[in-house]
Amino acid sequence: MFLGAIGIQSAEKPDDSLAFQLRIPIHLQFTGLHTNSLGSFGIAAWTIFSDVTEEDNNTANFNVIGSLWQYGERGSWLEVMGGYKRTEDGFNDPALDIRLFDRTVPKVNIAAEIAYFPREERRRLYTWLAMDIPISLRKYQARIGLESENIVSCSGRRDSLGIGPRLVLPLPFVSKISPALSSSLTTTYQYRNDRDFVRCYLGLTYKFGKK
């Protein structure tokens, strides 16, 4: 499951302290609207609650909806969506969002995202890339890899760049509620040019429609 989550705040100045973040991405896929030799087409949507540990950040969220293309034999997909980021002060910042989850290479999951925010005073390009492979913890199957999140400003603000390790812990008990549900807890440490952080994603995906 793709757990890439938008982190849109531009850096103002370096900070030596370590931040902790908890984000909750909710991912919906309505599949099977049309199927041909290229794959299956449908509708995708995301709602991402930004860092819920911040006292003044509880209303910030990211919402997009758009087209879904599923391809390959192992459940790869591409989503092209539009929507907005709702800021802490209640402003809706429009966005174009493209997400990819690719499992073409055996055992390797590749997830990527590009988001563009056109509002002139905060115009920016957000990129996110993650790669991971499976590891066995006795009878439990986890995944380990690298993750990079970058914000490139087009309005004169300082760019925010980073990379670091990530650990994905699937939560298989969620599928017992419904086979259409999947969930995982992902933790990443980002070494950044502004402020390092430890971020946890508690993600939930629900797939429905024709198979």
C-alpha positions as CSV (number, residue, x, y, z in Angstrom):
1,M,0.0,0.0,0.0
2,F,1.2,3.4,-0.9
3,L,1.6,5.6,2.1
4,G,3.2,8.5,0.7
5,A,1.7,11.6,2.6
6,I,1.9,15.3,1.6
7,G,4.2,17.5,3.8
8,I,3.8,20.9,2.3
9,Q,5.2,23.3,4.8
10,S,8.2,25.2,3.4
11,A,11.2,25.6,5.6
12,E,11.9,29.1,7.0
13,K,15.3,28.3,8.7
14,P,17.3,25.4,9.9
15,D,16.4,23.8,13.3
16,D,18.7,21.4,15.1
17,S,15.9,19.8,17.2
18,L,14.3,16.5,16.1
19,A,10.6,16.6,15.2
20,F,8.1,13.8,15.6
21,Q,5.1,13.6,13.3
22,L,2.1,11.3,13.0
23,R,0.1,11.4,9.8
24,I,-3.0,9.4,8.9
25,P,-3.5,8.7,5.2
26,I,-6.8,7.2,4.0
27,H,-6.8,5.8,0.5
28,L,-9.8,4.7,-1.6
29,Q,-9.8,2.9,-4.9
30,F,-12.9,2.2,-6.9
31,T,-11.8,-0.4,-9.5
32,G,-13.0,-2.0,-12.7
33,L,-15.0,0.9,-14.3
34,H,-13.3,-0.2,-17.6
35,T,-10.9,-2.9,-18.5
36,N,-8.8,-3.4,-21.7
37,S,-5.5,-4.8,-22.8
38,L,-3.7,-1.9,-20.9
39,G,-5.2,-2.8,-17.6
40,S,-8.1,-1.7,-15.4
41,F,-9.4,1.9,-14.9
42,G,-11.3,3.4,-12.0
43,I,-11.4,6.3,-9.5
44,A,-9.0,7.0,-6.7
45,A,-9.2,9.4,-3.7
46,W,-7.0,10.4,-0.8
47,T,-7.6,12.2,2.5
48,I,-4.5,12.8,4.6
49,F,-4.6,14.2,8.0
50,S,-1.4,16.2,8.6
51,D,0.7,15.9,11.7
52,V,-2.0,15.2,14.3
53,T,0.5,15.7,17.2
54,E,0.7,19.5,16.5
55,E,-1.7,21.5,18.7
56,D,-2.3,24.1,16.0
57,N,-2.4,21.7,13.1
58,N,-5.4,19.5,13.8
59,T,-7.5,21.0,11.0
60,A,-4.9,20.7,8.3
61,N,-5.5,18.0,5.7
62,F,-4.9,17.0,2.1
63,N,-7.8,15.9,-0.2
64,V,-7.6,14.7,-3.8
65,I,-9.7,12.7,-6.2
66,G,-9.2,11.5,-9.8
67,S,-8.5,8.7,-12.2
68,L,-6.9,5.3,-11.4
69,W,-5.1,3.0,-13.8
70,Q,-4.1,-0.5,-12.5
71,Y,-1.6,-2.5,-14.5
72,G,0.6,-5.6,-14.2
73,E,0.0,-8.9,-12.5
74,R,1.1,-7.8,-9.0
75,G,-1.2,-4.8,-8.4
76,S,0.7,-1.8,-9.7
77,W,-1.2,1.5,-10.2
78,L,-1.0,5.1,-11.3
79,E,-3.3,7.9,-10.1
80,V,-3.8,11.4,-11.5
81,M,-5.8,13.6,-9.2
82,G,-6.8,17.1,-8.4
83,G,-7.8,18.7,-5.1
84,Y,-6.5,20.9,-2.3
85,K,-4.5,21.1,0.9
86,R,-6.5,22.7,3.7
87,T,-4.1,24.8,5.8
88,E,-4.1,25.4,9.5
89,D,-5.9,28.8,9.0
90,G,-8.7,27.3,6.9
91,F,-7.4,28.2,3.5
92,N,-7.8,25.7,0.6
93,D,-4.6,25.5,-1.4
94,P,-5.3,23.9,-4.9
95,A,-3.1,21.0,-6.0
96,L,-2.4,18.6,-8.9
97,D,-1.2,15.3,-7.6
98,I,0.2,12.2,-9.4
99,R,1.0,9.0,-7.5
100,L,2.6,5.7,-8.6
101,F,2.9,2.3,-6.9
102,D,5.0,-0.1,-8.9
103,R,5.7,-3.8,-8.2
104,T,7.1,-4.7,-11.6
105,V,10.5,-5.7,-10.1
106,P,10.1,-8.9,-8.0
107,K,10.2,-8.2,-4.2
108,V,10.7,-4.5,-4.8
109,N,8.0,-1.9,-4.0
110,I,8.5,1.5,-5.6
111,A,6.2,4.4,-4.6
112,A,6.4,7.9,-6.0
113,E,4.5,11.1,-5.9
114,I,4.6,14.5,-7.6
115,A,2.4,17.3,-6.4
116,Y,2.2,20.9,-7.8
117,F,0.7,23.8,-5.9
118,P,0.1,26.7,-8.3
119,R,-1.0,29.5,-5.9
120,E,1.4,32.3,-6.8
121,E,2.5,33.3,-3.3
122,R,3.3,29.7,-2.3
123,R,3.9,28.0,-5.6
124,R,5.9,24.9,-5.1
125,L,6.7,21.4,-6.4
126,Y,6.6,18.4,-4.0
127,T,8.3,15.1,-4.7
128,W,8.3,11.9,-2.7
129,L,10.0,8.6,-3.5
130,A,10.2,5.3,-1.5
131,M,11.7,1.9,-2.3
132,D,11.5,-1.1,0.0
133,I,12.1,-4.9,0.1
134,P,10.7,-7.6,2.4
135,I,12.4,-8.8,5.5
136,S,11.4,-11.7,7.8
137,L,11.0,-11.1,11.5
138,R,10.4,-14.7,12.5
139,K,6.9,-15.4,11.1
140,Y,6.2,-11.7,10.6
141,Q,6.9,-10.2,7.1
142,A,7.9,-6.5,7.2
143,R,9.6,-4.2,4.7
144,I,12.7,-2.0,4.9
145,G,14.0,0.6,2.5
146,L,14.7,4.3,1.8
147,E,12.4,7.3,1.5
148,S,13.0,10.8,0.2
149,E,10.8,13.9,0.5
150,N,11.6,17.2,-1.2
151,I,9.8,20.5,-1.5
152,V,11.1,22.9,-4.2
153,S,9.8,26.4,-3.9
154,C,8.9,28.5,-6.9
155,S,8.1,31.6,-4.9
156,G,11.5,32.5,-3.3
157,R,11.2,30.4,-0.2
158,R,14.0,28.0,1.0
159,D,13.8,24.5,-0.5
160,S,13.3,21.6,1.9
161,L,15.2,18.4,1.0
162,G,15.7,15.1,2.8
163,I,16.3,11.3,2.7
164,G,16.4,8.5,5.2
165,P,15.5,4.9,6.1
166,R,12.0,3.5,6.4
167,L,10.4,0.5,8.0
168,V,6.9,-0.8,7.0
169,L,4.9,-2.9,9.4
170,P,1.8,-4.4,7.8
171,L,-1.3,-4.8,10.1
172,P,-2.8,-8.0,8.9
173,F,-5.6,-8.1,11.5
174,V,-7.3,-5.2,9.6
175,S,-8.0,-7.5,6.6
176,K,-10.0,-9.7,9.0
177,I,-12.6,-6.9,9.3
178,S,-13.0,-6.9,5.5
179,P,-10.8,-8.4,2.7
180,A,-11.1,-5.0,0.9
181,L,-9.2,-3.3,3.8
182,S,-5.4,-3.1,4.2
183,S,-3.3,-1.2,6.7
184,S,0.3,-0.6,7.8
185,L,2.4,1.5,10.1
186,T,5.3,3.1,8.4
187,T,8.2,4.8,10.3
188,T,10.8,6.9,8.6
189,Y,13.8,9.0,9.8
190,Q,14.5,11.9,7.5
191,Y,17.9,13.6,7.4
192,R,17.1,17.1,6.1
193,N,18.6,20.4,5.2
194,D,16.3,22.2,7.6
195,R,15.0,20.0,10.4
196,D,15.3,16.3,10.8
197,F,12.2,14.4,11.8
198,V,10.8,11.0,12.7
199,R,7.5,10.5,11.0
200,C,4.9,7.7,11.4
201,Y,2.2,7.0,8.9
202,L,-0.8,5.0,10.1
203,G,-2.4,4.3,6.7
204,L,-5.6,2.6,5.6
205,T,-6.6,1.5,2.1
206,Y,-10.1,0.4,1.0
207,K,-10.6,-1.1,-2.5
208,F,-14.0,-1.8,-3.9
209,G,-15.7,-2.3,-7.2
210,K,-15.3,-4.9,-10.0
211,K,-12.1,-7.0,-10.0
